[in-house]
Amino acid sequence: MVKGLSGAHVDRFVTSIVADVIAPELRKRLPAHYAERQIRLHLPAYSAERIRRRPSEVASQLKGTLASRFLSTATSPFPLRSTPEQSTWRFAKVSPRLGLSIQRTVHYMHCPRPNTLLHYGAFQSAVPSIYMAFSPCDRDYLWSAVVRHLSERGLPAPTRDSTVVLTRVAATCSLPRNLVSMTLARAARHLQEAHSTHLCVTAVNPFLGFDGASVRSSGFTPFALSPMTYLYGSDLIYLTRRAATSGVIKQQLRTPPIVWHIRPVSRRYRDAALISKTGPLMIDRDRYEYGAA
């Protein structure tokens, strides 16, 4: 049976080992919370019992597993910059080549999405200070949850291709306040005008330390919960389900669900009550694993 740890236990454990997993001088060259996020992303490869009884051994193995990832990110073509002092921003599309490179080298999952529909960012130089990627809503379990959520509110569902998923957000500097919501608002305008988009959904994973505050302040509201499956290669590096092939190592630690959020993009839903009054929908594991409608 796969067992879990309390959120407080995970928080204490990550805080206690981060200095053993990465040297302080290297950590300074990484995006904020990047080291902690990598530890959390790879922690489910270990059982709760092993984490409790042999924490030093787990920390040592995580150090070896993540060493090359920390170094490659710190020396990527997009070095971490200080917070820009200017208040003037240029919001624009990011070239697919640059966007996929940021997904590969800066975003914590290090796994580019070739089906990205829109690469978008806020600029003060040739490289966006914040980058966002939007993809089609191609998972059946997620689309079914969107339709059900709208139906329970007496709202018609849009066509599937007019619903997008915010799949990646990455920063190449310490971000000024409100830049996330400003960039998302501009990206939503572009999606509506260029792709006739009506709705946008995105996921918040509390296990990785995300609290969803910036998402909710950008107009998203929670509407569904789904499982999250953590898979690893033979080197114990995390693999997304899209990238995983045969022979993967499955998680040994029980983890909490991810929280799906929804945001109107077009006027069709902008004034609609998308807030759930009965609590979030529950997406069961069978639908999540197999993409059942």
Residue pairs with C-beta under 8 A, 6 or more apart in sequence:
2 47
2 251
2 252
2 253
2 254
3 47
3 48
3 49
3 253
3 254
4 48
4 253
4 254
4 255
4 256
5 13
5 48
5 51
5 52
5 253
7 206
7 256
10 40
10 43
10 207
13 43
13 51
13 55
14 36
14 39
14 40
14 43
15 36
16 55
17 39
17 55
17 58
17 59
17 62
18 27
18 35
18 36
18 39
20 56
20 59
20 60
20 63
21 35
21 39
21 59
21 62
21 63
21 66
22 35
22 63
22 66
22 70
26 70
26 71
26 74
27 35
27 70
29 74
29 79
29 80
30 70
30 73
30 74
30 80
31 73
31 80
31 106
31 170
31 171
31 172
32 171
32 174
33 209
34 73
34 108
35 70
36 209
37 108
37 208
37 209
38 66
38 69
38 70
38 108
39 62
39 66
40 207
40 208
40 209
41 108
41 109
41 208
41 230
41 238
42 62
42 65
42 66
42 232
42 236
42 237
42 238
43 51
43 58
43 62
43 253
44 230
44 251
44 252
44 253
44 255
45 230
45 232
45 236
45 249
45 251
45 252
45 253
46 58
46 61
46 252
46 253
47 252
47 253
48 252
48 253
48 254
50 57
50 58
50 252
51 58
51 253
61 236
65 235
65 236
65 237
69 110
69 237
72 105
73 105
73 106
73 110
76 105
76 106
77 101
77 105
78 101
78 102
78 105
78 106
78 127
78 172
79 172
80 172
80 173
81 129
81 172
81 173
82 173
82 174
83 173
83 174
83 175
83 176
84 124
84 129
84 173
84 176
86 124
87 176
88 124
89 122
89 123
89 124
89 129
89 179
89 182
90 122
90 123
90 124
91 120
91 121
91 122
91 123
91 182
91 183
91 186
91 187
92 120
92 121
92 123
93 118
93 119
93 120
93 190
94 102
94 119
94 120
94 121
94 128
94 131
95 119
96 116
96 119
98 119
98 127
99 116
99 119
99 131
99 133
100 112
100 113
100 114
100 116
100 119
102 128
102 131
102 170
102 172
103 109
103 110
103 111
103 112
103 113
103 116
103 133
103 168
103 170
104 110
104 111
104 112
106 131
106 170
106 171
106 172
107 168
107 169
107 170
108 208
109 168
109 238
109 240
111 239
111 240
111 242
111 243
113 133
113 135
113 167
113 168
113 242
115 135
115 136
115 138
116 133
116 134
116 135
116 167
116 168
117 134
117 135
117 136
117 164
117 195
118 132
118 133
118 134
118 164
118 187
118 190
118 191
118 194
118 195
119 131
119 132
119 133
120 131
120 132
120 133
120 134
120 183
120 186
120 187
120 190
121 128
121 129
121 130
121 131
121 132
121 183
122 128
122 129
122 130
122 179
122 182
122 183
122 186
123 129
127 172
128 172
129 171
129 172
129 173
129 175
129 179
130 169
130 170
130 171
130 172
130 175
130 179
130 180
130 183
131 168
131 169
131 170
131 171
131 172
132 166
132 168
132 169
132 183
132 184
132 187
133 166
133 167
133 168
133 169
134 164
134 165
134 166
134 167
134 187
134 191
134 200
135 164
135 165
135 167
136 160
136 161
136 164
136 165
137 143
137 146
137 160
137 163
137 164
137 165
137 201
139 291
140 287
140 291
140 292
140 293
141 226
141 283
141 287
141 288
141 291
141 292
141 293
142 165
142 201
142 224
142 226
142 260
142 283
143 160
143 163
143 293
144 287
144 292
144 293
145 223
145 224
145 226
145 260
145 281
145 283
146 157
146 163
146 199
146 201
146 223
146 262
147 157
148 281
149 223
149 224
149 262
149 274
149 276
149 281
150 156
150 157
151 157
152 278
153 272
153 273
153 274
155 269
155 272
158 198
158 199
158 268
158 269
162 195
162 196
162 197
162 198
162 199
163 197
163 198
163 199
163 200
163 201
164 191
164 195
164 197
164 199
164 200
164 201
164 265
165 200
165 201
165 202
166 184
166 200
166 201
166 202
167 202
169 180
180 214
180 217
180 218
181 214
181 217
181 218
181 219
184 218
184 219
185 218
185 219
188 197
188 200
188 263
188 265
191 197
191 200
191 265
192 198
192 265
192 266
196 266
197 265
197 266
198 264
198 265
198 266
198 268
198 269
199 262
199 263
199 264
199 265
199 266
199 269
200 220
200 262
200 263
200 265
201 223
201 260
201 261
201 262
201 263
202 215
202 220
202 260
202 261
202 263
203 226
203 258
203 259
203 260
203 261
204 210
204 211
204 212
204 215
204 222
204 258
204 259
204 260
204 261
205 228
205 258
205 259
206 212
206 256
206 258
206 259
207 228
207 255
207 256
207 258
212 220
212 222
212 259
212 261
215 261
216 222
216 261
218 263
219 263
219 264
220 261
220 262
220 263
221 261
221 262
221 263
221 274
221 275
221 276
222 259
222 260
222 261
222 276
222 280
223 260
223 261
223 262
223 274
223 276
223 280
223 281
224 259
224 260
224 280
224 281
224 282
224 283
225 257
225 258
225 259
225 260
225 280
225 281
225 282
225 283
226 257
226 258
226 260
226 283
226 288
227 257
227 258
227 283
227 284
227 285
227 288
227 289
228 255
228 257
228 258
229 241
229 250
229 251
229 288
229 289
230 238
230 250
230 251
230 255
231 238
231 239
231 240
231 241
231 244
231 248
231 249
231 250
231 251
232 238
232 239
232 248
232 249
232 250
232 251
233 239
233 248
233 249
234 247
234 249
236 249
239 248
259 280
260 280
260 283
262 274
263 274
264 270
264 272
264 274
286 292
